[in-house]
């Protein structure tokens, strides 16, 4: 009789544990990131095969790591993993290097770090500013805590720019005041383009103009305006010797030149004067004498395009030290009306630089890049994407990497886990990429509660990577993955387990009845 009781008692205990597991599943049916479990039963035998058995026991609790329902929330810091992987969190208790979760409900702490609701910091691959560009972010390969608040708290002076513009190849040559013999390419007109505050400016309007705000060392704003003038089409019969005073090209008669189209681009720097509510000229090019600002605010480049509309190279006039107030005089030019020699333009590939000194900066900075007036600092400019196709002007994009201070106003997160932060200074930058983890045996991970897990010996070493790579799932921003508990299925399991419990209890009751009958014999 005793074996009846013991077997039935093991059934009651096992069923109780099964009901507890079902109860836990149902209680967490709406818990974000929760994974349902089930109790797995095993029989108990001892002795020969003729033994009736010693009852039942719970052999293991197995979690179902299948995908839960993903629902949109519209909240920037809600993330869901669609597919394999866990979010990686720094364990604030210090007991574990990292802990792992599928609960993507995050927040910003008082220091600007992304954390879970208990304060564990979310881990990701941070932007590497040393090798990244504005258009091509590069991320570190080691995990770090993601801090959104530290970015844009210190201004950055502009030191890189990129121009991507199509200039109209059908544009006629630009002339001064409408007189055909006074092309923009003549020496006097080149001087007038640079000497913008002399009172005798170039009379031809730019064929195309665009401006961009650049920043100094304090984050102060300066407006850099680029004016583009169609100079001339140089035929292959003309070699690159120079241009006469009337704007025509000087040839050597060899016919060895390359046909190209010449454009002059002129840059000026301005500050906004709050008193007059107007922009005033403030940027002066620096002469070859270090620290000597000239009256030549205009900075010139020549862009040469081939017969396919592609940029051949960018050229800059070579200047000399000149007294303030005089016209710009290129090297090798004896007088204002003499021909412009070929030595006056130096090939510089498709990259060049702009050197500036701000005479009266309204922000207190000494120049756009924070240098002193005795230092010729530059903005590196990339013209590689410039083209000259017929039909229209097309401003495809002008970018610069400077910025003033700003506060975080929102974030966007891509499917690959790249977090793009938006700031009040107008910047939108990829700041980090989320890290994700996986394990060979997820059921062997140590369960910590709060939908978090830790690595264990049985789980195997952690496998780290990025979303959308190496078998990891994608990130759904503004969404949460809810519990994968099947409520209907759990209710059916509860009924079945309850019947098992009742049957085991009935066995004990029957055993007691039989025992009483025996005693009455």
C-alpha positions as CSV (number, residue, x, y, z in Angstrom):
1,X,0.0,0.0,0.0
2,X,2.8,2.3,0.8
3,X,4.1,2.3,-2.8
4,X,0.6,3.4,-4.0
5,X,0.9,6.4,-1.7
6,X,4.5,7.3,-2.7
7,X,3.8,7.0,-6.4
8,X,0.6,9.1,-6.1
9,X,2.4,11.6,-3.9
10,X,5.1,12.0,-6.5
11,X,2.4,12.6,-9.1
12,X,0.8,15.3,-6.9
13,X,4.2,17.0,-6.4
14,X,5.0,16.9,-10.1
15,X,1.6,18.1,-11.1
16,X,1.9,20.9,-8.5
17,X,5.2,22.0,-10.1
18,X,3.6,21.8,-13.6
19,X,0.7,23.9,-12.4
20,X,3.1,26.4,-10.9
21,X,4.9,26.7,-14.3
22,X,1.6,27.2,-16.1
23,X,0.6,29.7,-13.5
24,X,3.8,31.6,-14.1
25,X,3.3,31.6,-17.8
26,X,-0.3,32.9,-17.5
27,X,0.8,35.6,-15.0
28,X,3.4,36.9,-17.5
29,X,1.2,36.7,-20.6
30,X,1.6,40.5,-21.1
31,X,5.2,40.8,-19.9
32,X,7.5,42.3,-22.5
33,X,10.2,39.9,-23.6
34,X,8.9,37.0,-21.5
35,X,9.5,33.5,-22.8
36,X,7.2,30.7,-21.7
37,X,8.4,27.6,-19.9
38,X,7.1,24.1,-19.5
39,X,7.8,21.4,-16.9
40,X,9.1,18.2,-18.5
41,X,8.3,15.0,-16.5
42,X,10.3,11.8,-16.2
43,X,9.4,8.5,-14.7
44,X,11.4,6.9,-11.9
45,X,12.4,3.2,-11.9
46,X,14.7,1.1,-9.8
47,X,15.5,-2.5,-9.9
48,X,14.4,-4.9,-12.7
49,X,12.2,-4.3,-15.6
50,X,9.4,-6.0,-13.7
51,X,9.3,-3.2,-11.2
52,X,6.0,-1.2,-11.4
53,X,8.0,2.1,-11.0
54,X,8.6,4.6,-8.3
55,X,6.5,7.5,-9.6
56,X,7.3,10.7,-11.5
57,X,9.5,13.7,-11.2
58,X,10.1,17.0,-12.9
59,X,13.3,16.4,-15.0
60,X,13.7,19.9,-16.4
61,X,12.1,23.3,-17.0
62,X,12.4,24.2,-20.7
63,X,11.9,27.7,-22.0
64,X,10.5,28.4,-25.4
65,X,12.6,31.1,-27.0
66,X,10.4,31.4,-30.0
67,X,9.4,34.8,-31.4
68,X,6.8,36.8,-29.4
69,X,4.3,39.2,-30.9
70,X,5.9,42.5,-32.0
71,X,3.7,45.5,-31.5
72,X,4.4,49.1,-32.4
73,X,4.5,51.7,-29.5
74,X,5.8,54.8,-31.3
75,X,8.4,55.3,-28.5
76,X,11.9,56.1,-29.7
77,X,13.6,53.9,-27.1
78,X,11.5,50.8,-27.5
79,X,13.2,48.1,-29.4
80,X,12.2,44.6,-30.5
81,X,14.5,41.9,-32.0
82,X,12.8,40.2,-34.9
83,X,14.7,36.9,-35.0
84,X,17.7,35.5,-33.1
85,X,19.6,37.5,-30.4
86,X,19.5,39.2,-27.1
87,X,20.2,42.8,-26.1
88,X,23.5,43.2,-24.2
89,X,23.4,45.1,-20.9
90,X,26.2,46.0,-18.5
91,X,25.4,44.5,-15.1
92,X,25.3,47.3,-12.6
93,X,25.7,44.9,-9.7
94,X,29.1,43.9,-11.0
95,X,28.4,40.2,-10.5
96,X,28.4,39.5,-14.2
97,X,30.3,41.2,-17.1
98,X,27.1,41.5,-19.0
99,X,23.5,40.3,-18.8
100,X,21.2,39.6,-21.7
101,X,17.5,40.2,-22.4
102,X,14.8,40.3,-25.0
103,X,13.0,43.1,-23.2
104,X,13.6,46.2,-25.3
105,X,12.0,48.8,-23.1
106,X,14.8,51.3,-22.5
107,X,15.2,54.8,-21.2
108,X,17.8,57.6,-20.8
109,X,19.3,58.0,-17.3
110,X,20.3,61.3,-15.8
111,X,23.7,61.1,-17.5
112,X,22.4,60.4,-21.0
113,X,23.1,56.7,-21.1
114,X,20.5,54.3,-22.6
115,X,19.6,51.8,-19.8
116,X,16.9,49.3,-19.1
117,X,14.2,50.1,-16.5
118,X,16.5,48.9,-13.7
119,X,19.5,50.9,-14.7
120,X,21.7,48.4,-16.6
121,X,23.4,50.2,-19.5
122,X,22.7,49.1,-23.0
123,X,25.8,48.1,-24.9
124,X,26.7,48.8,-28.5
125,X,29.4,49.7,-31.0
126,X,30.2,53.4,-30.7
127,X,30.9,55.7,-33.7
128,X,34.6,56.1,-34.3
129,X,35.0,59.8,-35.1
130,X,38.6,59.6,-36.1
131,X,37.9,57.5,-39.2
132,X,34.2,58.4,-39.9
133,X,32.9,61.0,-42.2
134,X,29.6,62.8,-42.3
135,X,28.2,60.4,-44.9
136,X,30.1,57.2,-44.0
137,X,30.0,56.3,-40.3
138,X,32.5,53.7,-39.0
139,X,31.9,52.0,-35.7
140,X,34.2,50.5,-33.1
141,X,34.5,46.7,-32.8
142,X,34.2,46.5,-29.0
143,X,31.1,47.0,-27.0
144,X,30.6,50.1,-24.9
145,X,27.8,51.8,-23.0
146,X,25.8,54.1,-25.4
147,X,25.9,57.7,-24.2
148,X,23.7,60.1,-26.2
149,X,24.0,63.2,-24.0
150,X,27.8,63.7,-24.3
151,X,27.6,64.3,-28.0
152,X,27.1,67.8,-29.3
153,X,27.8,69.3,-25.8
154,X,31.1,70.6,-27.2
155,X,31.0,72.5,-30.5
156,X,33.1,71.5,-33.4
157,X,34.8,73.9,-35.8
158,X,34.3,73.3,-39.5
159,X,37.3,71.7,-41.1
160,X,35.8,69.6,-43.9
161,X,33.3,70.4,-46.6
162,X,32.0,68.6,-49.7
163,X,30.3,70.0,-52.8
164,X,28.0,67.9,-55.0
165,X,26.6,70.2,-57.7
166,X,25.8,69.9,-61.4
167,X,26.7,73.1,-63.2
168,X,24.7,73.8,-66.4
169,X,27.0,72.8,-69.3
170,X,24.9,75.0,-71.7
171,X,25.6,78.2,-69.8
172,X,27.1,81.0,-71.8
173,X,30.4,82.6,-70.7
174,X,30.0,85.0,-67.8
175,X,31.0,88.6,-68.6
176,X,31.4,91.8,-66.5
177,X,28.6,94.2,-67.0
178,X,27.4,92.5,-70.1
179,X,30.4,93.4,-72.2
180,X,31.6,90.3,-74.1
181,X,35.3,91.5,-74.1
182,X,35.3,91.5,-70.3
183,X,35.2,87.8,-69.5
184,X,35.4,86.7,-65.9
185,X,38.6,85.0,-66.8
186,X,40.6,88.2,-67.4
187,X,43.1,89.3,-64.8
188,X,41.3,92.5,-63.8
189,X,38.1,90.7,-63.3
190,X,39.7,88.0,-61.2
191,X,41.1,90.8,-59.0
192,X,37.6,92.3,-58.8
193,X,36.1,89.0,-57.7
194,X,38.5,88.8,-54.8
195,X,38.4,92.4,-53.7
196,X,34.8,92.4,-52.7
197,X,34.9,95.4,-50.3
198,X,37.0,97.8,-52.5
199,X,34.0,99.6,-53.9
200,X,34.8,98.4,-57.4
201,X,33.3,94.9,-57.7
202,X,32.9,92.6,-60.6
203,X,29.8,93.5,-62.5
204,X,28.7,90.1,-63.7
205,X,26.2,88.2,-61.7
206,X,27.0,84.6,-60.7
207,X,25.6,81.9,-62.9
208,X,24.9,79.8,-59.8
209,X,25.2,80.6,-56.1
210,X,24.8,78.7,-52.9
211,X,25.7,79.3,-49.2
212,X,26.4,77.1,-46.2
213,X,26.7,77.9,-42.5
214,X,30.1,76.9,-41.1
215,X,31.2,77.1,-37.5
216,X,34.1,78.5,-35.5
217,X,35.7,77.1,-32.4
218,X,32.9,78.4,-30.1
219,X,30.2,77.0,-32.4
220,X,29.5,80.4,-33.8
221,X,27.9,80.6,-37.2
222,X,29.5,82.1,-40.3
223,X,28.0,82.1,-43.8
224,X,30.2,80.8,-46.5
225,X,28.9,81.7,-49.9
226,X,30.1,80.1,-53.1
227,X,29.5,81.9,-56.5
228,X,30.0,79.9,-59.7
229,X,30.9,81.7,-63.0
230,X,31.2,80.1,-66.4
231,X,34.6,81.2,-67.7
232,X,35.1,79.6,-71.2
233,X,35.4,76.5,-73.2
234,X,39.1,75.8,-74.1
235,X,39.5,73.9,-77.3
236,X,42.1,71.2,-77.9
237,X,44.0,73.5,-80.2
238,X,44.8,75.7,-77.3
239,X,47.5,74.6,-74.9
240,X,47.3,75.6,-71.2
241,X,49.5,78.7,-71.5
242,X,47.2,81.4,-70.2
243,X,44.6,84.0,-71.1
244,X,45.0,87.5,-72.6
245,X,43.7,90.7,-71.1
246,X,40.6,90.6,-73.3
247,X,39.7,87.2,-72.0
248,X,40.9,85.1,-75.0
249,X,43.2,82.2,-74.4
250,X,46.9,82.4,-75.4
251,X,47.9,79.5,-77.7
252,X,51.3,78.1,-78.6
253,X,50.1,76.6,-81.9
254,X,51.0,73.1,-81.1
255,X,47.5,71.8,-80.8
256,X,48.5,69.5,-77.9
257,X,46.0,71.0,-75.4
258,X,43.1,69.2,-73.9
259,X,39.6,70.5,-74.5
260,X,37.9,71.4,-71.2
261,X,35.4,73.8,-69.8
262,X,36.6,76.3,-67.2
263,X,34.5,77.6,-64.3
264,X,35.6,80.1,-61.7
265,X,34.2,79.6,-58.2
266,X,34.4,82.5,-55.7
267,X,34.0,82.2,-51.9
268,X,33.2,84.8,-49.3
269,X,32.7,84.6,-45.6
270,X,30.1,86.7,-43.7
271,X,28.8,87.2,-40.2
272,X,25.3,88.0,-39.2
273,X,25.0,91.4,-37.5
274,X,22.1,91.4,-35.1
275,X,22.1,95.3,-35.1
276,X,21.5,95.7,-38.8
277,X,19.9,92.3,-39.3
278,X,22.2,91.7,-42.2
279,X,25.2,89.7,-43.1
280,X,28.5,91.6,-43.2
281,X,31.7,90.6,-44.8
282,X,34.1,89.2,-42.1
283,X,36.2,86.5,-43.7
284,X,39.5,87.5,-45.2
285,X,41.9,85.2,-47.0
286,X,45.3,85.1,-45.5
287,X,48.3,86.3,-47.6
288,X,51.5,84.3,-48.0
289,X,52.8,86.4,-45.1
290,X,51.6,84.4,-42.1
291,X,49.0,86.3,-40.1
292,X,48.6,89.2,-42.5
293,X,44.9,89.6,-43.4
294,X,44.3,91.2,-46.8
295,X,41.4,93.2,-48.2
296,X,40.8,90.4,-50.6
297,X,37.8,88.6,-49.1
298,X,37.0,86.6,-52.2
299,X,38.8,83.2,-52.4
300,X,39.0,81.8,-56.0
301,X,39.2,78.3,-57.5
302,X,39.1,77.1,-61.0
303,X,37.1,73.9,-61.8
304,X,37.9,72.2,-65.1
305,X,35.5,69.7,-66.7
306,X,36.1,67.3,-69.5
307,X,34.0,66.7,-72.6
308,X,31.9,64.1,-70.6
309,X,31.0,66.6,-67.9
310,X,33.3,65.0,-65.3
311,X,35.6,67.1,-63.1
312,X,39.3,67.0,-64.3
313,X,40.8,68.8,-61.4
314,X,40.6,71.9,-59.2
315,X,43.1,74.7,-59.4
316,X,43.9,77.6,-57.1
317,X,45.7,80.9,-57.9
318,X,49.1,81.3,-56.2
319,X,49.1,84.5,-54.2
320,X,51.9,86.8,-52.9
321,X,52.1,89.0,-49.8
322,X,50.2,92.2,-50.6
323,X,49.5,95.3,-48.6
324,X,46.0,95.7,-47.2
325,X,43.6,97.4,-49.6
326,X,45.4,96.4,-52.8
327,X,44.0,94.1,-55.5
328,X,44.8,90.5,-55.5
329,X,47.9,89.9,-57.7
330,X,48.8,86.3,-58.7
331,X,52.4,85.2,-58.9
332,X,54.1,86.0,-62.1
333,X,51.7,88.8,-63.1
334,X,53.5,92.2,-63.4
335,X,50.4,94.4,-63.9
336,X,46.7,94.1,-63.6
337,X,46.1,93.9,-67.3
338,X,48.9,91.6,-68.3
339,X,48.2,88.0,-69.4
340,X,47.6,85.4,-66.7
341,X,50.4,82.9,-67.0
342,X,49.9,79.2,-66.7
343,X,52.1,79.2,-63.6
344,X,49.4,81.2,-61.8
345,X,47.1,78.2,-61.5
346,X,48.4,75.1,-59.7
347,X,46.8,71.7,-60.1
348,X,45.5,70.3,-56.9
349,X,43.5,67.3,-57.9
350,X,39.9,67.4,-56.8
351,X,40.6,68.4,-53.3
352,X,41.7,71.8,-52.1
353,X,41.5,74.1,-49.0
354,X,40.3,77.5,-47.9
355,X,42.3,79.6,-45.5
356,X,40.5,82.3,-43.5
357,X,41.0,84.9,-40.8
358,X,37.9,86.3,-39.3
359,X,38.6,90.0,-38.7
360,X,35.8,90.9,-36.3
361,X,34.0,87.7,-35.2
362,X,30.9,88.4,-33.3
363,X,31.3,85.2,-31.2
364,X,34.7,86.0,-29.6
365,X,36.5,83.3,-31.6
366,X,39.6,84.3,-33.5
367,X,38.7,82.6,-36.8
368,X,36.3,79.8,-38.1
369,X,38.6,77.1,-36.9
370,X,39.6,78.5,-33.6
371,X,43.2,79.3,-34.5
372,X,45.0,82.5,-33.9
373,X,45.5,85.3,-36.4
374,X,49.1,84.2,-36.8
375,X,48.0,80.7,-37.9
376,X,46.7,79.9,-41.4
377,X,44.1,77.3,-40.7
378,X,42.1,75.7,-43.5
379,X,38.8,74.1,-44.4
380,X,39.5,71.1,-46.6
381,X,37.1,71.0,-49.5
382,X,36.1,68.0,-51.6
383,X,34.9,68.8,-55.2
384,X,35.0,65.2,-56.5
385,X,31.3,64.9,-57.0
386,X,31.0,68.1,-59.1
387,X,29.7,67.6,-62.7
388,X,28.9,69.8,-65.7
389,X,26.0,68.3,-67.6
390,X,23.7,70.3,-69.9
391,X,20.2,71.3,-69.0
392,X,20.0,72.7,-65.4
393,X,21.8,73.4,-62.2
394,X,21.3,70.8,-59.6
395,X,22.3,71.2,-56.0
396,X,22.6,67.6,-54.9
397,X,24.2,68.4,-51.6
398,X,26.7,70.6,-49.8
399,X,27.9,69.3,-46.4
400,X,30.2,70.5,-43.6
401,X,31.2,68.9,-40.4
402,X,31.1,71.8,-37.9
403,X,28.3,72.3,-35.4
404,X,27.2,74.4,-32.4
405,X,26.1,72.8,-29.1
406,X,22.8,71.1,-29.1
407,X,20.4,68.9,-27.1
408,X,19.0,65.5,-28.0
409,X,15.5,65.9,-29.5
410,X,14.9,62.4,-30.9
411,X,16.4,59.2,-32.3
412,X,15.8,56.9,-35.2
413,X,17.0,53.3,-35.2
414,X,17.5,51.2,-38.4
415,X,16.9,47.5,-39.0
416,X,20.7,47.0,-38.6
417,X,20.6,48.6,-35.1
418,X,22.2,51.9,-36.1
419,X,21.0,54.6,-33.8
420,X,20.7,58.0,-35.5
421,X,20.4,60.8,-33.0
422,X,18.7,64.2,-33.8
423,X,19.9,67.3,-32.0
424,X,18.5,70.8,-31.6
425,X,21.4,72.2,-33.5
426,X,20.1,70.6,-36.7
427,X,22.6,67.7,-36.7
428,X,21.5,64.2,-37.4
429,X,24.3,61.7,-36.9
430,X,24.7,57.9,-36.5
431,X,26.1,57.6,-32.9
432,X,26.2,53.8,-32.3
433,X,25.1,50.4,-33.5
434,X,23.4,48.1,-31.1
435,X,25.2,44.9,-30.1
436,X,23.3,41.6,-30.0
437,X,24.3,38.3,-28.4
438,X,23.4,34.6,-28.7
439,X,24.3,31.3,-27.0
440,X,24.7,27.7,-28.2
441,X,22.3,26.4,-25.4
442,X,20.0,29.2,-24.4
443,X,18.2,26.9,-21.9
444,X,21.4,26.6,-20.0
445,X,21.7,30.3,-19.4
446,X,21.3,31.4,-15.8
447,X,17.9,33.0,-15.2
448,X,18.1,36.2,-13.2
449,X,14.5,37.4,-13.3
450,X,13.3,40.5,-14.9
451,X,13.6,38.8,-18.3
452,X,17.4,38.9,-17.9
453,X,19.9,36.1,-18.2
454,X,23.6,35.5,-17.6
455,X,26.2,33.4,-19.3
456,X,26.9,30.0,-17.7
457,X,29.2,27.1,-18.4
458,X,26.4,25.1,-19.9
459,X,25.2,27.9,-22.2
460,X,28.6,28.2,-23.9
461,X,30.5,31.4,-24.5
462,X,28.6,34.4,-25.7
463,X,28.4,35.0,-29.4
464,X,28.5,38.8,-30.2
465,X,27.6,40.6,-33.4
466,X,25.3,43.2,-35.0
467,X,21.7,43.0,-36.1
468,X,21.2,41.8,-39.7
469,X,24.5,40.0,-39.7
470,X,25.8,36.4,-38.9
471,X,22.3,35.0,-38.4
472,X,21.1,37.7,-35.9
473,X,17.7,39.2,-36.3
474,X,16.7,42.8,-37.2
475,X,15.8,45.6,-34.9
476,X,12.3,47.0,-35.0
477,X,12.5,50.6,-33.6
478,X,9.5,52.0,-31.8
479,X,8.2,48.5,-31.1
480,X,8.2,45.9,-28.3
481,X,8.3,42.1,-28.4
482,X,5.6,40.9,-26.0
483,X,5.3,37.5,-24.3
484,X,5.2,34.4,-26.5
485,X,2.7,32.7,-24.0
486,X,-0.2,31.0,-25.8
487,X,-2.9,31.7,-23.3
488,X,-5.4,29.2,-24.8
489,X,-2.8,26.4,-24.9
490,X,-1.8,27.1,-21.3
491,X,-5.4,26.9,-20.1
492,X,-5.7,23.5,-21.9
493,X,-2.5,22.3,-20.2
494,X,-3.8,23.6,-16.9
495,X,-7.0,21.4,-17.2
496,X,-4.9,18.4,-18.1
497,X,-2.5,18.9,-15.3
498,X,-5.3,19.5,-12.9
499,X,-6.9,16.2,-13.8
500,X,-3.5,14.5,-13.3
501,X,-3.3,16.1,-9.8
502,X,-6.9,15.0,-9.0
503,X,-6.2,11.4,-10.2
504,X,-3.1,11.2,-8.1
505,X,-5.1,12.5,-5.1
506,X,-7.8,9.9,-5.9
507,X,-5.1,7.1,-5.8
508,X,-4.1,8.2,-2.3
509,X,-7.8,8.2,-1.2
510,X,-8.4,4.8,-2.7
511,X,-5.2,3.5,-1.0
512,X,-6.5,4.7,2.3
513,X,-9.9,3.1,1.8
514,X,-8.3,-0.3,1.0
515,X,-6.0,0.0,4.0
516,X,-9.1,0.6,6.2
517,X,-10.9,-2.4,4.8
518,X,-7.8,-4.6,5.5
519,X,-7.8,-3.4,9.1
520,X,-11.5,-4.4,9.4
521,X,-10.9,-8.0,8.2
